[in-house]
Amino acid sequence: MRSFGWLHFTDLHQGLDAQGWLWPGVREILFADLAKLHERCGPWDFVLFSGDLTQRAAPEEFERLTQTLTALWDHLKTLGSTPSLLAVPGNHDLVRPDPRRPETLVLARWATYPEVQVEFWRDPSSPYRKLVEQSFANYSAWLKSQPFCALELSPGLLPGDFSTVIHSDGLRLGVVGLNSAFLQLTGGDYEAKLAVDVRQLHAACGGDGPAWVKNCDFSLLMTHHPPDWLSPEAREHFFGEVVPPGRFAAQVFGHMHEHMATTLSVGGAAPRRQIQGSSLFGLESFGDGKVDRRHGYAAGRITVDDRGEASLRLWPRVAKKHVAGHWRIVQDLDAFELSDDQGTRPEPLPFTRKPPPPPPKPIVVTSAPPPVNEPRTANSQMAPPPTLVTTMTGGGVDSGIYTITSRVQPPGAPYNQAWHIGRQEEERTALNYLDQPGAPVVLWGPEKFGKTWSAQYLTNCVLQQDGGDCRVIAINLDTFDHESRADYPSFIRELAFQIVGSLGGPEDWVPTLWRSHGSVNQKLGRLMRENVLPMAHTRVIMALDRVDAVWGLPFKDDCFGMLRAWAQDERMAKLRFILGISTTPRRLIDRPTQSPFNLTPPIVLGDFTRPQIQQLAQLYGLDWQGRDFDVLTDLIGGHPYLIRHVMHRANLVGAAGVDDLLDEGTSLFDDFLQRYARRLHNSPELLAGIRRLRSETLSELDPEISTRLEAAGLAVEEKVGFYRLRYRLYERLRL
C-alpha cells in the first residue's frame, strides 16, 4: 500500500490583535490533537497552507509567523512527521496599496477593462503587475527565506504561484498553488469579483498545465478563495480552462473560516472535488460585543492499495467549547459524516497518469525511437496488443455489469510512442532534412492524418540523437486568438510569447526586446538569435502545427517570408523547422522566393498502407483476416484516425464482426460525420462542391473549393483538375 498524507491549515491571521493572548491556549489544544490524529492517519508528507498566514503582511508579522511555524514543525517532528510547507497567499498577506492610485482603481474594476487584462497577463513590466508584486513583496521575501520546505518549487506568473511534485514509492503527486488574491487590494466586499487565470497554471507548470498534470498520478490545486469568489466571467474561465472535470483530484482553499467539502459531477462528467478548510485562528467581533471564534484544520490522505485502486479520505477537526467551559479540538461532525476512525469514507480517485496496457503474451517492447540511421521495420517498437478484459461487479453473472480493466488508446489521444505507426520512408526523409540547416520538414496531409504525431515522433528522435542537448519549440498556429490575428505586429508578438513560453524562458524577454528599435520581424529575429538559439548546444527544433492557419490572412507573405529568411540565415544554423500543413503546398506559395514550402519537397502523409493497418490491428489485439481488412478499407480506405476509431471500438465490444461495426445503421461514425456536415452547411460553396462530388464519378471543381475539400480529407484529385470523394463513407453525409 502506497500513500500521500498531508495537513491543511488556513487563515492563521498571525498578528491579529487578540491573538497575542489567545494563541498559546489554541496552540496547546492543537498540539494535543495533532498527537492523537497522528496515530490515526499520520505521518504527513506536506502541509498545505491556503492563505491568510498573517493579518496585515507586516515584516514583524512574518517574523512572528516563522516562530509559530517553527514550534509547530518541532512538534510534528516529535510525532514522526517532517512535512514540507506549501503555501499560497491570501488577501491578508499583502500590503494594501494607496486606494487612490490609478492602478489600484483600475484593478478594482478588472472586469470592465479587458484591455488591462491583456496587458496584465502579457507584460510583467506593466504598472498593474508591478503594483501586485509590490503589494506581495513582504510575502515573497518571507517565502524565499522560510526554512520549512524541502521540495523544489517551480515559480509561476504571480507572487505565490508555484508547482511541485512529491514522490512516494513510484507515485507522483502534483501540487499547484495559484494566487487568487491579487485583485483584492483594498477593503470592501470582493465576493464574485476576483479572478484566477489559466495562464497562471501554465506558467507555474513549465508552460503546459494539462501536460504537467498528466505526468502526475494525482494532482491537487490550492488557492485561498473558493470559486464562488470569482466573477461570473472568471468563474466560467476557471471551470473551463483551469479545473475542467477530472484534471485535479481536489481544489483546496480557505477564506471562509469553516469546513466544507463537495464532490459534484455535472452531466455525467468526471467529478470536481472542493475542500474548504476551517480557519486555524478565526476571530470576528460583532456590534453587540459578541465574538465568534473559529479554530480548526484537517488531515488528508490519498492511498493506493495493493490492487492499484486509489482513494481519498479527510479527517476534519474543529474546536468546540466543552460544557465545563474549556476549548478542545474534536472531529467535525457538523460538516461531515465520519467513520469510526473519525475520517470520511474513502472516495475513489482515477489516475491521471495511466499505466501502459498490460501484455496478454510475452512480446519484446522498446519505447525509445529507432536510431536515425536504421530503417524501422513493420514489427519494430510494437506495443503489446491490448485485449478486452471484463470483470463482473456487484450482482454476479446475471447482473450484466462489466468494467473494462485494460486500457487501449482511443482515437485522437495525445502522442504515445507505443501506439505510433511508423512511416519508414517519410520519417527517414524528414530526419535527413533535420540533420542540415536550411531544409524545412514540410508535413503535408489532410486533417487527422497524423501530422502532429509525426512531428512529435521526429522531435523525440532528435532528442535521442542529440542526447537531450537540443531544444524543442512546439506551437499550434491555429490556437492564436482573434486579437492576435488582427494585424501583423500582434501576430508576431503573440508568436514571440509562445516561443518563450514553449521553452520556459524568462517572461521579460519579449517586453524588453519590444521596447528596442526595429520592425517586429527584426525584434523576433533578435529574440531567436540572442536568447533562444543559445539555449541549445546542438539544434533548436521549431515544430509549427497548422501553419496554413496563416493562409488567407493579409500578412501571410510577411510571415512565410520571415520563416524562409530564418531557414537560410547562417546566423541561425542551429534552427530546424517542422511545418505541418493541410493545404496543398503550391497554394501557399504566392511568392516563390519568399516561401519556406519550396526549399524542400513536401513529405506527404497519406493513407495507411495494408501492412500499417495490420500492424495497428495487432496493437489493438484484433485477430482479423484478409476479408475484414478488405471491408474496412473499402469504406474508409487507410484514413489514420478512422482506422484507429474502428479498431478501438472493435477492441471494446469484443466479438462484434467488422460487417456489424461498419453497417450503415451503426452510430460509430455519427459524431465524425456530423462535424463535417455542420462545417459544410456553414459554407455554402463547400456544400455545393461536396454535393457535386456525390452526384458525379469525377468532378471539375473551382481551385479554391477543391483545395479546402482536399485539406479536410473529403476529396482527392483522381487526375489533373478532376476530383472524387476520398472515401465511400462520405456518401453517408447528411446534406
N, C-alpha and C positions, 0 to 999 in steps of 0.2 A: 504494500500500500504506500502510495506517494501523496504528498500534500503540500500546500502552502497555507500558512497561518498568519493572521495579522490582527492588530488592534486599530480601531478607528476612533480618533479623538477629533473634536471640532469645537470652535468657539470657546477658547480659554479666556480670552479678553485680559491678558496679562497687563496690569496697570489700572484696571478698574478700581475706583476709589475704595469700595468696601472689601476688595479682595485682600488687602493688606492684613486684615484681622480675621477674615473668614477662610482664606485658603488653607492655613495649617490644619484646620479641622477637616476640610474636604480632602486634603492630601492623605490624612490618616485613614479615613474610611475607604478612599480609593486604593491605597496600597494594600489594605487588608483584603479588599475584594479581589484585587488582581492576584493575590496569592491563592485564594480559593478557586478562581476561574482558571488559573494556570494548570491546576490539577485536572480540570475537565477538558480543556481544549488547547493547552499550550503544547510545545513552545511556539513563539511567534517570530516570524521571519522579518516582518517590517511593520512600521506604524504609519498609517495614513492620517495626516492632519489636514483637514479640509477647510482651513482658513480661520481668520479672526484669531490668530495667535496672540495678538496684542490688542490694546484698546485704541491707541492713537498713533501707533507706529513711531513713537519717540525712541531715540537711541537707548535711553536708560531702560525703557520697557523691554527692548530686545536683550539688553544685558541681563535683566531680571529673568526673562524667558529662558535664557541659556542656563541659569542657575536652577530654575524649576525643572527643566528637562534633564539636567544632569542628575538631580536627585531621583527622578523617575527612572532614568536609564540604569542608575546604580541599583535600584530596587529590582528592576527586571532582570538584571544580571544575576542577582542572588537567587532568583526563581529559576534560572536556567535559560533565559532568553537574551540574545544580543541583537535586537532588531535594528534595521536601518530606517531612518526617518525620511518620509516622502511627504512633502507639504506643498500646498498651493496658498496663495494669499487671498484674504477676504477683504471686504470693504473697510474693515478697521485696520488693515495692515498697510495703509497708505497715509501719507501726509496730505491732507486736503489742500489743494491749491487755492489761490485767491479766486473766489467765485465771480469776480468782475473781469478776470482775464478773458480776452476774446476766445482763446482756445477752449477754456472751461465752458463758456456759454455755448459754443458751437457743439462740443461733445455732449452737452446736456440735451441737445436736440438732435441726437445722432440720426434718428430715423428720417428726419426731414432734409438731410443733407447727403444724398447718395454720392455726390462728387467728393465730399470729405471722406467718406468711407473708402472710396477708391484710393485716394492719396494716403490715407492712414495705413492701409494694408500693403501698399506697394512701396512706399518711400519711408525708410526708417529715419531719415533726416527731417521729416515733416514736423512742423511745430506741434501737431497733435500727438504724434508718437513721442516726441521729446517731453511733452507735458506728462504723459503717462509714465515714462521712465523716471522722471524726476520725482513724481509722486510716490513711486515704489522704491526709491533709491535706498532707503534705510532697510527695507525688507530684503532687497537684493544683496546689500552688503552683509547682512546677518546670514543670509542663506549661504554665501560663499565661505563664511568663517565658522559656521556651526559644525561641531565635531560628531554629529550623531548618524551620519550616513556613510556607509562603506561601499555603496553602489556607485557605478558610473552613470551619471545623468547626462542625457543629451538635451541641451537647452533649446528653447523654441523662440517664437516670434516676440512674445511679450514677457515682461518680468514675471517669473514664476512658472512659465510654461516649461514642461520637460517630458521626457520619456525615459524609461529604463526597463531592463529585462532581468528578471530574477530566475535563477536556475535551481532545479531540485530534481536529482535522480533522473536526468534526461528530459524533464519537463521544462517548458519556458512559460513564465507568467509575465506578460507585459503590463506596465502601469504607465498611464499617460495622465499628466496633470495640466489643466488649462486654466488660465486666469479669466474668471468670469466677472471680476470686479473692476475692470479697467475703465468702465464708464461711470461707476458710482463714485464720483469725485467730490461730491458735496453732500450736505444733509438733504433730507426730504424723502419722499416716497419714490422708490425706483422699481417697484413691482411692475412687471410687464414692460420694462423699458431698457433692459440690458441686452447684451449680445455675446455669443461665442461663435467664432468663425472657423470653417474647415481649414482655412489657411494656417491657423494656429496648430491644428492637428498635423498637417503636412510638414510644417517647419520643425515641429518637435520630433517627428518620426523620419527624419532623413529625406524629406521631400515627397514621400508617398505613404500617407497614413494607412490606407487599406492594405497595401502590400506588407507594411510593417506588422500590422495586426495579424495578417495571415501567416506570418512567420513565427507566431507565438501559439501555444496551445490554448491559452485563455488570456484575456486582457481586461483590465479594469480602467475606467475613466474616472478621474476625480476633478471636481470643480467645487467652488464654495457655494454657489447658488443653485437652487433647483431649477428645472426647465421652466416652471411657471413664471420665473422672474425675467425671462427673456421676452422681448417684444414679440408680437404675433409674427412679424416677418422673420425675425431672428430665430424664433422657435420652429417655424416651418423649415428654415435652412438647417437648423441644428438636427432635427429629426431626420431630415432627408439626406444630409451630407456628412454629419459628424457621427451620429449614433443611429444609423439605419438598423433595422431589426437584425439581430444575430451578430453584430460586429463586436460588441463588448459584453462580457459576462454580466457586468453591472456598472451603473454610474453611481458613484459615491459622493455625497455632498453634505453640507451642514446648513448654517444660516438660520434655520427655523427653530432651533433650540429644543426639538423634541424628536423622538424616534418615529420613523415611519418607513415601511418598505412596501413596494408594489411590484408585481410582475404582470405585465399586460401584453397580450397578443391580440393584434387587430387584424381582422380579415384573414385569419389563418397564417399570418406571417410569424416569423420567429419572435419570441417574446422580448420586450425591453424590460430590464430589471433596474429599479431605482432604490437606492438605500440611503435614507436620510438619517443623519446622526444626531443624537441628543447633545446639547451644549455641555462641555466639561465644567464651565462656570458661567451660567446664565443668571443674570440678576436684573430684574426690571421693577422699578418703583411706580406706584400709581398715586393719583392725587389724594386718595383717602388715607395715605400713609401705609398702605399695604405693600408688601414686597413679594414678588414671585421669584422663587429660586429654582433653577434647573441644573442638576448635575447628573451626568451620565456618559456612557461610552459604549462601545460594542467590540466584540471579537468576531472574527470571521475565519472560515477555512474552506478551501477548495480541496477535495480529496479525489484521487483516482484509485479505485480499488483493484484487486488482483484480476478482475475480469476486464479491466480497461474502461470501466464506466465512471464518469465524473459527476460530482455533486457539490453543491454549495450549501453551507449552513452558517447561521449567525447566532451569537449569544449576546442579546441586548441587555444592558444593565442601566439601572436608573436609581437615583437617590430618593428614598421615601422617609418620611418622618414617622418614627415609632410612637406608639401610644404613650411611651414613657417620656417623649419629648426630644429624643436624640435622633440624629440622622444615621441612616445606614444605606448601603447600596445593595440592591436586590435585582432579581430578574424582572424585566419589564413586561408584566402580564397585561397591562392596559393597551399596549400597542401590538402585541404578538400572541399567537397561540404557540406555546412552548412544550417541548417534550420533557421527559423525566430528568434529563441532564441539563435542563434549562436552556436548551438550544432549539432553534427552529427545525422543522422536519427537513430532510435533505431534498434539495431541488436539483433535478438532473441538469447537467450542463453539456452542451455539444462542444467538441473540439473545433477550433478554427484552423489548426494546422493538422490536416488529415494525414494518417499514415498511408503508405503505398498499399495497393491491393494485395492481399495475401496470395502467394503462388499455389495453384492446385497441384502442380507437379514440379519436380526439380528442373529449373532452367537457369543457365548462367546469365546473369544480368549485369551489364555495366552501365553506369549512369553518366559517365563523362562523355563529351562529344568525341567523335572519332578523330585521330590525328589528321592534320591538314593534308599530309602527303600520302594518305592511304584512302583508297576508294571505300565507300560504305556499301556493304553487301545487303542483300534483301533480309538476311537474318540477324544482322548486327544490331546490338543495343535493343533487342526486343524485350519489352516488359513481360512479366509473367501474365498469361491470359487470365484476366479476372473472370470469375464464374459467379453465377447467381446462387447464393446460399440462403435458404429460408429457415427460420426457426418459428415454432409455434409459440404463441403467447396466450396467457390468460386461460381461455376456455377449452384448450386441448384441440383435438383433431377436428371436432365438429364446429369449432368457433370460426375457422376460416380466417384468422387474423395472422398475418405474416409480417415479418420485418426483414429487410434486406441487410445482411450483415457484412457483405463485401462491398467495396467501392469501385465503381467504374467511372471513367471520366465522361461527363456529359459534353455534348457539343457546345462550342463557344466558350469553354472554360479557359482560364489562363494557361499560358505555356507550361508544359510539363515534359521534360526530356524523355521520360519513359514512354510517352504516348506520341512522340514525334515520328512521323513517317518521312524517311529520307528521300530526297530528290537528288540522286548522285551527281548527275551532270550539272544541274543548276547550282548545287552547293559548291562543287569543285570550281566552277567558273567564278562564282562570287568570291570565294576565298582567295582565288588567284588575283582578282581585282583588288581585294583589300590588302594584298601584300605590297602594293605600289601606289604612290600618290598620283593624283590626277585621274583616277579610274573609278568613278562612282558606280556603285552597285544599284541598278535600277530594277526593282522587283515589280513586274507588271502582271496583273491578273485581276479578274473581276472581284467584286465584293465577296468576302467569306471564302476565299481560295487559299488562305494560309500565308499571306504576306507578312502579317505581324509575327506569326510563329517562326517563319523562315528568318526574319530579321533577328529574333531572339536567339535562334539556333546559331546563326552566324556570329553574333556578338559573343556567345558562350565559347565558340571555337577560338575566337581571337583572344578572349580572356585566358583560355587554357594555354594557347600557344605562347602568349606573352608573359605567362606566369603571374598574372594579376597586375602587371605594370602598365596596362593601358587603362583608359577611362571611357565610359560609355555615356552618351547623351541620347536619351530616348524621348521623343516628343511626337505627339499626335496633333498635326496642324488643324484637324477638324474640330478640336476642342476649344479653339480660340473663340471668345465670345464676340457678340456684335460690336461692342465698343472697340475691341482690338482689331477688328476688320474695317473700321470706319475710314481709316486713312493709313498711308504707308508708315509714317512715324509711329503711330500707335501699334501697328503690327510688329514693327522691328523692336520696339521697346518691350512688348509682351514676349517676343521670341528671346530677347536677352534675359528677361526674368526667368523664363522657362529653362534656358540653358544653365543658368547659375543654379536654379533650384534642382535640376536633374543631377548636378554634380555635388550638391550640398555646399556650394561656395558661400562666402560671406554675403549678406544681404546688401551691403553698401556698395558693392562693385558697380551695379547698374546706375544708381543715383549719382555716384561720384563721376563716372565716365560721361553721363548725360549732361553734366554741367560743363564739360570740356567743349572745345571748338570742333567744328566739322559737321558733315552730314550724318544722318543716322546710320548709313552704311559704314562710314568711316569709324564711328563710335563702336559699332558692333564688331567691326574688324579688329579694332584695338583691344576690345574685351577678349576676343578669341586669342590674339597673339600674345598679349601681355599677361592675361590671367588664366585663361582656360587651358591652352596648349602646354604651358609649363607644368600643369598638374600631372601630366603623364610622362613616363620615361620612354615609352615606345609610341603607341598610337592613341589617338582620340577618335572613337567611332561615333559619328553623328547619325543616328537612325531616325529619320523623319518619316512618320507614317502619314498616309492620306495627304501627300504633297499636292495632289491635284485639287485639294480644297482651295488652293490659291487661284486655280484656273477660273477665270471669269471675273476676278477682282481687277480693278483698273490698274493696280500696281504690280500685276503678276510678272511682267517683264523685268521690272526692277528687282524683284525678289529672286527670280530664276537667274538673272544676270549676276547677282551677288554670290549665289551658290557656285556658279561656274567660275567666277573670279577666285573664290576661295580654293576651289579644286585645283586651279592652275597657278596659285601663288606659292612660290618656292619657300617663302617665309612660313607657310602653313603646311609644310610637308608631312607633319605628323597626322594631319586631318584626313579621315576617310569617311565617305558617305555611303549610307544605305537609304535609298529613296523608294518608298512604297507608293505605287500609283495604280489606279483602276482605269484611268482614261488612257486611250491609245497614245503612246509617246509622241507620235507625229503631230497629234492635235495640240500638244503642249508646246510645240516648238514653232513660235511665230518668228523668232529671230535666231537663226542657226548659230550665230556667233555669240549669243547671249543665253544659251540654254545648257543646263547640265545633263540633259537627257540624250544628247547625241555624242557625248565623249566616249561612251562605251555602248555596245549593243545591249538592248534591254534583255533581262532574264525573264522569260515568260513562265509564269506559274499556271499551268493548265490543269486539266482533269487528272485525277489519279489514274495510273495505269492498272491493268488487271493484277500484276504482281503486288502493287502497292495496296490495292483493295484487299487482296488475300492476306497480306501481312497485317492490315488493320483488323480483319476478321479474327485472326489469331489473338491479337491483343484483347479483343472483346470476348474471347473464349467461344467463338462460334464454329461449329462443325458443319460449315456449308459446303455444298457440292457445286459442280460446274453450272447446273441449271439455275441454282439460287443466284449466282453472280450474273448470269445472263438476264434473268428477270429484273434484278436490281439495276444493272447498267442500261437496260432498255428504257427504264423510266427516268432515271436521274443521271445517267452517264457516270462520270467519275467525279462529280461535284464533291469536293473535300468535306464541306460542312454537312451536306445532306447524307453522305455516306456514313459519317460518324453518327448523325442523328438516327438513322435507321438501325445501325448496329448497336447503339446504346439502348434503344427501345427493345431490340431483339434479345439483348442480354437480360434486361429487366423482366420481360414477360416469359422468358424461358422457352416453352415448347411451341410458340407460335411460328408457323411457317412463313417464308418470305412472301408467298402469294397473299396470305391473310394480312400481313403487315402493310403491303403496298396497295391493297384493294382500294378502289376509288371511294368506297364508303367509309374508310378509316379516317380518323381525325389526326393521324400522325403529322400531316403536312399543313394542317389548318392555319396555325399561327404563322408559319413561314409564308404561305400564300397570301394570307390576309394582309400582312405587312406590305407585300409588293402591290396588292390590289389597292390599298389606301394610297400608296405613293403614285400609282398610275392615275387614279381618279383625281388626285390633286394636280396632275399635269396633263391637260387635255391632249397636247401634242404627242406625249409618250403613249397615252391611252390609244390614240388613233394608230400609232405605229405598231403597237403590240396586237391590236385587232387585225391589222393588215397581215401581220405575220401568221396569225392563226387561220386566216382565210385563204392564204396562198402558200404554195410549197416554197417558193423563193420570192422575195420582195425587194424592190429597189427603194431605199429609204433616204430621206434627207440626211446629209452627213452629221448634222447636229443631233438628230434623233438617234441615228444608228450608234453614234459614239456613246450616248448616255445609256442606251439599252445594252450595249456591249459591256460597259463598265459595271452595270448592275448584274451582269451574268445572264440576262434574259435572251439575248440574241447573239448569234455567231455568224461571221462572214463566210458563206459557203464558197463563193467565188467573187472576184473583184466587183464590189458595188452591190452585191446581192446577198440578202440575209435570210435566216430562218430562225425559228425558236431553238434555243440551245438544247432544251430537254423536253421530252414528251410530257413531263409533269406539268409544264406551264399551260398545257391545254385545259387544266383544271382551274385556272384562274377565273374568278367570278367577275366578269367585266360587263 
